Amino acid sequence: MLSFPPMQTRRAKILATMGPALEDPAVLERVIKAGANAFRINFSHGDRTQHARYLGMIRAAGRKLGMPIGALADLMGPKVRVDAREYQLENGSEVYLVPRPGDPALAEIGISYPGLVELIGPGQRILLDDGKLEIRAEKTVKRTKGAGRKVVCRVIRGGSLKPNKSLNVPGVDLKLPVLSKKDKEDLAFIAEAGFDWVAASFIRHGDDIRAIKKFMDGLGMTTPVVAKVESAQAVENLQGIVDAAEGVMVARGDLGVELDLELIPAVQREVIKIAREAGKLTIVATQMLESMTTSARPSRAEVTDVSTAALARVDTLMLSGETATGKYPVEAVEMMDRIIRTTERGMVKDLVDISHPEGIARVCEAGLFLAATSKAKALVALSTHGTTPRILSTYRGNIPVVVACEKPAVYFRSTLYYSVHPMMIKAVKNPELVFRQLEAELKREGVVKKGDVIIFIFGHPVHTRHGTNSVRRWVVDEPSRAGSGGTKKKA
């Protein structure tokens, strides 16, 4: 009947990125045991065969460990990248951008967007690999061999340029479609494979999200979309983006290239505030424990960065290269887990004030208030479509929220929500029977004992269009349920 995973006391979730460092199933399982709640698969790298294998590994590890582990597909989006070769760029040297695969021997760097060579003028800054490297355009000339043109550039800040790294041209509107041919093919694959979330890259405004959803509708997809905020244009249109998406990710890599670095903390706070007030998922990403890619210990500044995000009560903190290609993926997750737990121990406020436009939010708030005043050990929500756990998570309560899910999609999606612990149940028409079974399972897991209070939030009658509309106070092992302080509210 029930599938109850081990409950974490940590409230903020950890999203780890899949990659070569996690290809050993034993390492993947250790990362999950260390605290990873879900995994990101980056569609900017690898192919669909690899992506399918990674998703299969994630699902298999979750089943083996008896834990809900989510999967997020991160689309490449309208992002310009260099080709699949490696280049050594020396300060002051001359290099060339070409609209085809490049040649390191000729200092020709291939780019994924051929039209870019026509948009770059003399003096234009060009940033590579999230701004780690910089070149500057001097002129555009016709290539000596073959048709087409190339941009002559001077290396300002050199180093090793790895394959498929990003290329940014600050201040230039590249006018790329929000979905490339590759993105559309990837979405068809994602729909068939069954990912839990889709992250949309380089979103400029709400219409980009609506265009993506329209294409997804044609595929029969209802997968929620996370908009990655990673450009100055996205920051300017933030409210419209939040309104259109189911979640937002502060993608600080490209954002730090597009904006002055000192602006990033304020932008991060603003994104989190607006998204949470709208009841949307919040994720903070990029370079959170970057030094742990090569070191077993993070820097003091990175520890503070993770703690600051936890203090802001974001739903999810993400690790990128630390788990995808790093030498210490398990240690990185363990470290992030410890930092978040330590930070959360000092957070005493029970609920965050949020004014949601959705009617069921009033029922969720009533349940959380009753849980706080009743000193309940757990709040349990019965969810059919996944709206209730999303709303409950935005109040950032300190009490564990158990979400009893009838659908696998809701079960896996809820792995990214703040303080939400999903579990699977079979669809039933008698809530009383479900309550008794949930009570027994919570007792077995040591979450509650005789005399403890549980607050239930559910829809009554079940399986109707009314959705979540009821709150009930439940005392564990109480002989009679009559007079137990039940209350019922209509949304």
KENU-530397 format. One record per residue (C-alpha): chain; x negated, y, z. Coordinates in Angstrom, 2 decimals. Each point is the difference from the previous one (the first is absolute). Example, Ala and Ser with C-alpha at 12.3 -4.5 7.8 and 13.67 -1.06 7.14 Angstrom:
// KENU-530397
('A', (-12.30, -4.50, 7.80))
('A', (-1.37, 3.44, -0.66))
This chain:
// KENU-530397
('A', (0.00, 0.00, 0.00))
('A', (-2.58, 2.55, 1.10))
('A', (-3.54, 0.79, -1.02))
('A', (-1.57, 2.12, 2.71))
('A', (-3.61, 1.09, -0.59))
('A', (-2.42, 0.94, 2.78))
('A', (0.81, 3.56, 1.09))
('A', (-2.64, 2.71, -0.02))
('A', (-0.03, 2.62, 2.72))
('A', (-1.61, 2.42, -2.46))
('A', (2.59, 2.29, -1.57))
('A', (-1.76, 1.50, -3.05))
('A', (-0.64, -2.54, -2.75))
('A', (-3.18, -0.85, -1.92))
('A', (-0.03, -0.36, -3.80))
('A', (-3.16, -1.68, -1.31))
('A', (-1.16, -0.04, -3.63))
('A', (-0.61, -3.31, -1.73))
('A', (-3.26, -0.57, -1.82))
('A', (-3.02, -2.29, -0.32))
('A', (-0.73, 0.24, 3.73))
('A', (3.31, -1.74, 0.76))
('A', (-0.05, -2.73, -2.63))
('A', (-0.91, -2.64, 2.58))
('A', (3.35, -1.09, 1.53))
('A', (-1.70, -0.46, 3.38))
('A', (-1.16, 3.63, -0.03))
('A', (3.45, 1.17, -1.08))
('A', (1.57, -1.85, 2.91))
('A', (-2.52, 1.53, 2.42))
('A', (0.89, 3.46, -1.30))
('A', (3.69, -0.70, 0.64))
('A', (-0.73, -1.28, 3.49))
('A', (-2.09, 3.12, 0.58))
('A', (3.07, 2.14, -0.63))
('A', (0.74, 0.50, -3.72))
('A', (3.77, 0.23, -0.60))
('A', (-0.01, 0.30, -3.78))
('A', (-2.35, 0.09, -2.97))
('A', (-0.43, 2.39, -2.90))
('A', (-0.86, -1.35, -3.43))
('A', (-1.59, 2.70, -2.13))
('A', (1.12, -0.31, -3.63))
('A', (-2.79, 2.36, -1.10))
('A', (-2.38, -2.96, 0.31))
('A', (0.18, -3.62, -1.06))
('A', (2.64, -1.64, -2.17))
('A', (3.43, -1.51, 0.59))
('A', (-1.42, -3.47, 0.44))
('A', (-2.06, 1.30, 2.91))
('A', (2.95, 1.98, 1.37))
('A', (2.22, -3.08, -0.07))
('A', (-2.68, -2.00, 1.78))
('A', (-0.37, 2.68, 2.68))
('A', (3.75, 0.15, 0.58))
('A', (0.13, -3.79, 0.27))
('A', (-2.81, 0.09, 2.57))
('A', (1.83, 2.64, 2.06))
('A', (3.26, -1.97, 0.03))
('A', (-1.80, -3.26, 0.79))
('A', (-1.92, 1.54, 2.90))
('A', (3.18, 1.52, 1.42))
('A', (1.81, -3.35, -0.15))
('A', (-2.91, -1.84, 1.57))
('A', (-0.27, 2.46, 2.89))
('A', (3.77, 0.38, 0.39))
('A', (-0.23, 3.77, -0.45))
('A', (1.76, 2.51, -2.28))
('A', (-2.67, 1.44, -2.29))
('A', (1.03, 2.59, -2.57))
('A', (-1.45, 0.72, -3.45))
('A', (-0.26, 3.41, -1.67))
('A', (-0.77, 0.37, -3.70))
('A', (-1.95, 3.19, -0.72))
('A', (0.47, 1.12, -3.61))
('A', (-2.91, 1.52, -1.86))
('A', (2.15, 2.94, -1.15))
('A', (-1.07, 2.93, -2.19))
('A', (-3.55, -0.02, 1.25))
('A', (-3.08, 0.37, -2.16))
('A', (-2.77, -2.47, 0.69))
('A', (-3.42, -0.71, -1.42))
('A', (-0.63, -3.26, -1.82))
('A', (-1.08, -3.36, 1.38))
('A', (-3.72, 0.73, -0.18))
('A', (-2.40, 1.29, 2.64))
('A', (-1.97, 3.22, -0.44))
('A', (-2.87, 1.60, 1.88))
('A', (0.44, 3.78, -0.09))
('A', (-3.05, 2.10, 0.79))
('A', (0.34, 3.62, 1.12))
('A', (-0.51, 2.41, -2.89))
('A', (0.19, -2.66, -2.70))
('A', (2.32, 0.13, -3.00))
('A', (2.87, -2.45, -0.35))
('A', (2.90, -0.29, -2.42))
('A', (3.69, -0.83, 0.44))
('A', (1.33, -2.05, -2.91))
('A', (3.54, -1.22, -0.77))
('A', (-1.08, -3.65, -0.33))
('A', (-2.12, -2.51, 1.94))
('A', (-3.26, 1.70, 0.86))
('A', (-3.64, -1.03, -0.23))
('A', (-2.27, 0.49, 3.04))
('A', (-3.07, -0.06, -2.27))
('A', (1.33, 3.08, -1.84))
('A', (1.34, 1.70, 3.17))
('A', (3.49, -0.23, -1.53))
('A', (2.72, -0.54, 2.61))
('A', (3.24, -1.44, -1.33))
('A', (3.29, 1.38, 1.35))
('A', (3.48, -1.53, 0.08))
('A', (1.81, 3.05, -1.40))
('A', (-1.29, 0.94, -3.48))
('A', (1.95, 3.28, -0.08))
('A', (-2.05, 1.34, 2.90))
('A', (-2.89, 1.02, -2.24))
('A', (2.29, 2.56, -1.66))
('A', (1.11, 1.54, 3.33))
('A', (-3.41, 0.64, 1.58))
('A', (-1.66, 3.34, -0.62))
('A', (-3.51, 1.29, 0.77))
('A', (-0.70, 0.46, 3.70))
('A', (2.72, -2.45, 1.12))
('A', (-0.83, -1.99, 3.15))
('A', (0.50, -3.75, -0.37))
('A', (0.02, -2.14, 3.12))
('A', (-0.70, -3.72, 0.01))
('A', (0.70, -2.75, 2.57))
('A', (2.26, 2.06, 2.29))
('A', (-2.35, 2.97, -0.22))
('A', (-3.17, -1.80, 1.02))
('A', (-1.61, 0.93, -3.32))
('A', (0.36, 3.19, -2.03))
('A', (-0.76, 0.95, -3.57))
('A', (0.71, 3.28, -1.85))
('A', (1.14, 0.35, -3.61))
('A', (-2.25, 2.06, -2.29))
('A', (1.54, -0.51, -3.43))
('A', (2.01, -2.37, -2.17))
('A', (-1.67, -1.30, -3.14))
('A', (0.65, -2.53, -2.72))
('A', (-1.76, -3.29, 0.59))
('A', (-2.91, -0.74, -2.30))
('A', (1.21, -3.53, -0.60))
('A', (3.60, -0.80, -0.70))
('A', (3.09, 2.20, 0.11))
('A', (1.21, 2.01, 2.94))
('A', (-1.51, 2.45, 2.46))
('A', (-1.91, -0.14, 3.25))
('A', (-0.43, 2.37, 2.93))
('A', (-3.57, 0.96, 0.83))
('A', (-0.41, 0.25, 3.80))
('A', (-2.73, 0.79, 2.51))
('A', (-0.33, -2.09, 3.18))
('A', (0.42, 2.25, 3.07))
('A', (0.23, -2.66, 2.69))
('A', (-1.28, -3.35, -1.14))
('A', (-0.10, -3.56, 1.21))
('A', (1.26, -3.44, -0.97))
('A', (3.28, 0.09, -1.95))
('A', (1.71, -3.36, 0.47))
('A', (2.40, -1.56, -2.54))
('A', (3.59, 1.27, -0.25))
('A', (-0.49, 2.88, 2.45))
('A', (2.25, 3.06, -0.05))
('A', (-0.55, 3.11, -2.07))
('A', (1.65, 3.28, 1.11))
('A', (0.16, 3.31, -1.83))
('A', (1.16, 2.52, 2.65))
('A', (2.45, 2.60, -1.25))
('A', (0.69, -1.69, -3.35))
('A', (3.47, -1.39, -0.72))
('A', (-0.72, -3.16, -1.94))
('A', (3.69, -0.35, -1.00))
('A', (-0.14, -3.76, 0.34))
('A', (3.26, -1.98, 0.24))
('A', (0.73, -1.20, 3.51))
('A', (0.14, -3.62, -1.22))
('A', (-2.58, -1.26, -2.44))
('A', (0.49, -3.09, -2.16))
('A', (-2.07, -1.90, 2.57))
('A', (2.17, 1.26, 2.88))
('A', (3.17, -1.15, -1.76))
('A', (-1.47, -3.43, -0.62))
('A', (-1.20, -0.13, 3.61))
('A', (3.48, 0.91, 1.29))
('A', (1.53, -2.86, -2.00))
('A', (-2.54, -2.32, 1.63))
('A', (0.65, 1.51, 3.47))
('A', (3.74, -0.55, -0.43))
('A', (-0.49, -3.66, -0.84))
('A', (-2.66, -0.60, 2.66))
('A', (2.06, 1.48, 2.82))
('A', (-2.04, 2.76, 1.64))
('A', (1.52, 1.82, 2.96))
('A', (-1.07, 3.57, -0.78))
('A', (-1.24, 1.91, -3.06))
('A', (-2.43, 2.90, 0.42))
('A', (0.16, 2.57, -2.80))
('A', (-3.23, 1.83, -0.73))
('A', (-0.50, 3.66, -0.95))
('A', (3.57, 1.08, 0.52))
('A', (0.44, 3.67, -0.90))
('A', (3.67, 0.63, 0.89))
('A', (3.22, -1.79, 0.83))
('A', (0.87, -0.54, -3.66))
('A', (-3.02, -2.31, -0.28))
('A', (1.50, -2.26, 2.68))
('A', (3.40, 0.11, -1.66))
('A', (-1.55, -0.98, -3.33))
('A', (-1.75, -2.96, 1.62))
('A', (3.20, -1.12, 1.70))
('A', (1.93, 0.25, -3.24))
('A', (-2.49, -2.32, -1.65))
('A', (0.16, -2.33, 3.02))
('A', (3.80, -0.04, -0.21))
('A', (-0.33, -1.36, -3.50))
('A', (-2.03, -2.86, 1.43))
('A', (2.59, -0.65, 2.71))
('A', (-2.44, 1.17, 2.68))
('A', (1.11, 1.41, 3.35))
('A', (-3.51, 0.05, 1.47))
('A', (-0.59, 3.18, 2.06))
('A', (-2.50, 2.51, -1.38))
('A', (-2.77, 1.74, 1.93))
('A', (-1.17, 3.26, -1.60))
('A', (-3.73, 0.61, 0.32))
('A', (-0.70, 3.64, 0.79))
('A', (-3.39, 0.57, -1.58))
('A', (0.10, 3.25, -1.96))
('A', (0.54, 3.71, 0.54))
('A', (3.11, -0.21, -2.17))
('A', (1.47, -2.70, 2.25))
('A', (-0.58, 2.14, 3.08))
('A', (1.85, 2.90, -1.66))
('A', (2.98, -2.27, -0.78))
('A', (-0.12, -2.05, 3.19))
('A', (3.64, 0.31, 1.08))
('A', (1.33, -1.15, -3.36))
('A', (-2.37, -2.96, -0.01))
('A', (1.03, -1.03, 3.51))
('A', (3.67, 0.26, -0.92))
('A', (-0.46, -2.27, -3.03))
('A', (-2.24, -2.71, 1.52))
('A', (0.42, -2.52, 2.83))
('A', (-3.38, 0.88, 1.44))
('A', (-3.11, 2.12, -0.44))
('A', (-3.70, -0.75, 0.24))
('A', (-2.56, 2.68, 0.81))
('A', (-2.66, -1.22, -2.44))
('A', (-2.89, 2.09, 1.22))
('A', (-2.53, -1.17, -2.57))
('A', (1.31, 1.84, -3.03))
('A', (1.72, 2.59, 2.18))
('A', (-3.42, 0.95, 1.35))
('A', (-1.20, 0.46, -3.56))
('A', (2.94, 2.17, -1.04))
('A', (0.09, 2.18, 3.15))
('A', (-2.61, 1.63, 2.20))
('A', (-0.92, -2.56, 2.65))
('A', (0.89, 2.28, 2.90))
('A', (3.63, 0.01, -1.19))
('A', (0.44, -3.77, 0.23))
('A', (0.91, -0.24, 3.74))
('A', (2.75, 2.61, -0.34))
('A', (1.36, -1.68, -3.12))
('A', (-0.03, -3.38, 1.77))
('A', (2.02, 1.40, 2.91))
('A', (2.50, 1.64, -2.34))
('A', (0.53, -3.15, -2.06))
('A', (0.58, -2.09, 3.14))
('A', (2.42, 2.56, 1.46))
('A', (2.14, 0.41, -3.13))
('A', (0.12, -3.73, -0.75))
('A', (0.92, -1.01, 3.54))
('A', (2.76, 2.60, 0.22))
('A', (1.43, -1.50, -3.18))
('A', (-0.19, -3.53, 1.43))
('A', (-2.70, -1.12, -2.44))
('A', (-3.02, -2.28, 0.48))
('A', (-3.32, 1.75, 0.68))
('A', (-3.45, -1.41, -0.82))
('A', (-3.40, 1.62, 0.51))
('A', (-2.76, -1.40, -2.22))
('A', (-3.58, 0.29, -1.21))
('A', (-3.34, -0.02, 1.84))
('A', (1.52, -0.64, 3.42))
('A', (-2.87, -2.30, 0.99))
('A', (-2.10, 0.45, -3.13))
('A', (-3.36, -0.62, 1.68))
('A', (1.17, -3.49, 0.94))
('A', (-0.27, -0.95, -3.67))
('A', (-3.69, -0.53, 0.73))
('A', (-0.27, 0.36, 3.80))
('A', (1.46, -2.08, 2.80))
('A', (0.85, 3.18, 1.92))
('A', (1.86, 3.14, -1.11))
('A', (-1.12, 3.57, 0.53))
('A', (1.37, 2.03, 2.90))
('A', (1.75, 2.28, -2.48))
('A', (1.79, -2.97, -1.60))
('A', (1.21, -1.25, 3.37))
('A', (1.40, 3.46, 0.67))
('A', (1.63, 0.05, -3.44))
('A', (1.84, -3.28, 0.63))
('A', (1.03, 1.16, 3.47))
('A', (1.33, 3.29, -1.40))
('A', (2.17, -1.86, -2.51))
('A', (1.30, -2.25, 2.79))
('A', (0.78, 3.07, 2.13))
('A', (2.01, 1.37, -2.92))
('A', (2.04, -3.24, 0.18))
('A', (-0.37, -0.93, -3.66))
('A', (1.66, -3.26, -0.96))
('A', (-3.10, -1.53, -1.54))
('A', (-3.75, 0.56, -0.23))
('A', (-1.78, -1.42, -3.03))
('A', (-3.43, -1.50, -0.55))
('A', (-1.41, 0.04, -3.54))
('A', (-3.57, -1.03, -0.81))
('A', (-0.52, -1.03, 3.61))
('A', (2.01, -3.19, -0.60))
('A', (-0.12, -0.25, -3.80))
('A', (-3.76, -0.04, -0.53))
('A', (-1.52, 0.68, 3.42))
('A', (-2.38, -2.20, 1.92))
('A', (2.10, 0.14, 3.18))
('A', (3.71, -0.29, -0.92))
('A', (1.01, -1.82, 3.19))
('A', (-1.95, 2.38, 2.22))
('A', (1.55, 3.01, -1.77))
('A', (3.54, -1.20, 0.70))
('A', (-0.92, -0.91, 3.58))
('A', (-1.46, 3.47, 0.51))
('A', (3.03, 1.77, -1.45))
('A', (2.28, -2.16, 2.15))
('A', (-1.93, 0.91, 3.16))
('A', (-0.04, 3.72, -0.78))
('A', (3.74, 0.10, -0.66))
('A', (0.86, -2.01, 3.12))
('A', (-2.19, 2.18, 2.20))
('A', (1.52, 3.16, -1.46))
('A', (3.56, -1.25, 0.38))
('A', (-0.48, -0.77, 3.69))
('A', (-0.21, 3.75, 0.60))
('A', (3.17, 0.82, -1.97))
('A', (2.82, 0.27, 2.53))
('A', (2.82, 1.78, -1.85))
('A', (2.79, -2.50, -0.60))
('A', (1.67, 1.48, -3.08))
('A', (-0.83, 2.56, -2.64))
('A', (2.76, 2.48, -0.85))
('A', (1.16, -0.69, -3.56))
('A', (3.16, 1.25, -1.74))
('A', (0.84, -2.57, -2.65))
('A', (2.59, 0.67, -2.69))
('A', (1.14, -3.65, 0.01))
('A', (3.02, -0.92, 2.09))
('A', (-1.43, -3.20, 1.47))
('A', (-2.81, 2.06, 1.52))
('A', (2.41, 1.05, 2.75))
('A', (0.58, -3.64, 0.89))
('A', (-3.74, -0.71, -0.04))
('A', (-0.66, 3.00, 2.24))
('A', (2.72, -1.12, 2.41))
('A', (-1.56, -3.45, 0.18))
('A', (-3.46, 1.42, 0.68))
('A', (1.36, 2.36, 2.67))
('A', (1.87, -2.86, 1.68))
('A', (-3.14, -2.14, -0.15))
('A', (-2.04, 2.75, 1.68))
('A', (2.55, 0.72, 2.74))
('A', (0.65, -3.71, 0.61))
('A', (-3.74, -0.75, 0.19))
('A', (0.62, -2.66, -2.64))
('A', (-2.82, -2.38, -0.88))
('A', (0.93, -0.10, -3.68))
('A', (2.31, 1.53, -2.56))
('A', (1.27, -2.48, -2.58))
('A', (1.53, 1.10, -3.30))
('A', (1.84, -2.28, -2.40))
('A', (-0.84, 1.24, -3.49))
('A', (1.38, -1.08, -3.35))
('A', (-1.38, 2.64, -2.36))
('A', (-2.95, 1.46, 1.93))
('A', (1.30, 3.51, 0.73))
('A', (0.28, -0.51, 3.77))
('A', (-3.67, -0.94, 0.65))
('A', (-1.14, 2.94, -2.14))
('A', (2.13, 2.45, 2.01))
('A', (-0.90, -1.53, 3.38))
('A', (-3.71, 0.23, -0.75))
('A', (0.12, 3.75, -0.65))
('A', (0.98, 0.76, 3.61))
('A', (-3.36, -1.46, 1.09))
('A', (1.36, -1.61, 3.15))
('A', (-2.36, -1.79, 2.36))
('A', (2.34, -2.98, 0.35))
('A', (-0.57, -3.00, -2.31))
('A', (2.56, -0.11, -2.83))
('A', (0.81, -3.51, -1.20))
('A', (1.72, -0.07, -3.38))
('A', (1.94, -3.17, -0.74))
('A', (-0.01, -0.26, -3.81))
('A', (2.19, -2.16, -2.20))
('A', (-1.96, 0.78, -3.17))
('A', (-3.69, -0.68, -0.61))
('A', (-0.35, 3.37, -1.75))
('A', (1.01, 1.86, 3.17))
('A', (-2.14, -2.30, 2.14))
('A', (-3.20, 0.70, -1.93))
('A', (0.75, 3.68, -0.64))
('A', (0.38, 0.66, 3.72))
('A', (-3.63, -0.93, 0.66))
('A', (-1.04, 3.61, -0.73))
('A', (2.50, 1.72, 2.32))
('A', (-1.13, 1.48, 3.30))
('A', (0.67, -2.23, 3.04))
('A', (2.20, -2.36, -2.03))
('A', (-0.37, -3.78, 0.38))
('A', (1.93, -1.88, -2.73))
('A', (1.38, -3.50, 0.40))
('A', (2.07, -2.21, -2.28))
('A', (3.51, -1.23, 0.80))
('A', (2.64, -1.77, -2.02))
('A', (3.05, 2.00, -1.03))
('A', (2.82, -0.57, 2.51))
('A', (3.41, 1.58, 0.61))
('A', (-0.05, -0.26, 3.80))
('A', (-2.26, 2.65, 1.59))
('A', (0.48, -1.56, 3.46))
('A', (-1.62, -3.22, -1.18))
('A', (-2.93, 1.94, -1.48))
('A', (-0.43, 1.99, 3.23))
('A', (-0.23, -3.19, 2.07))
('A', (-2.53, -1.54, -2.37))
('A', (-2.08, 3.18, -0.09))
('A', (0.08, 0.15, 3.79))
('A', (-1.28, -3.57, 0.22))
('A', (-2.78, 0.71, -2.51))
('A', (-1.10, 3.18, 1.80))
('A', (-0.13, -1.96, 3.24))
('A', (-2.15, -2.70, -1.58))
('A', (-2.39, 2.64, -1.27))
('A', (-0.24, 1.58, 3.44))
('A', (1.43, 3.33, -1.20))
('A', (2.90, -0.18, 2.48))
('A', (0.98, -1.96, 3.10))
('A', (3.16, -0.48, 2.05))
('A', (1.56, 3.30, 0.99))
('A', (-1.76, 2.06, -2.69))
('A', (2.01, 2.24, -2.29))
('A', (0.11, -0.28, -3.79))
('A', (1.72, 2.57, -2.19))
('A', (1.55, -1.30, -3.22))
('A', (0.78, 2.19, -3.03))
('A', (2.12, -1.59, -2.71))
('A', (2.87, 0.33, -2.44))
('A', (3.50, -1.05, 1.05))
('A', (1.71, -1.73, -1.63))
('A', (-3.06, -1.63, -1.51))
('A', (-0.52, -0.17, -3.79))
('A', (2.19, 3.04, -0.68))
('A', (-0.73, 3.28, -1.70))
('A', (0.05, 1.85, 3.33))
('A', (-3.65, -0.82, 0.75))
('A', (-1.54, 0.61, 3.43))
('A', (2.71, 1.45, 2.22))
('A', (-0.24, -1.70, 3.41))
('A', (-2.22, -0.01, 3.09))
('A', (0.14, -2.59, 2.78))
('A', (-1.78, -0.31, 3.33))
('A', (-0.85, -3.61, 0.85))
('A', (-1.37, -1.42, 3.26))
('A', (-2.09, -3.15, -0.36))
('A', (1.60, -3.12, 1.49))
('A', (2.98, 1.95, 1.30))
('A', (2.77, -2.54, 0.76))
('A', (2.75, 2.17, -1.44))
('A', (-0.40, 2.49, -2.81))
('A', (3.10, 1.89, 1.05))
('A', (-0.69, 3.39, 1.50))
('A', (-3.63, -0.02, -1.09))
('A', (0.07, 3.63, -0.95))
('A', (0.62, -0.56, -3.69))
('A', (0.71, 3.01, -2.14))
('A', (1.11, 0.33, -3.54))
('A', (-0.58, 3.01, -2.23))
('A', (1.18, 0.66, -3.50))
('A', (-2.41, 1.57, -2.42))
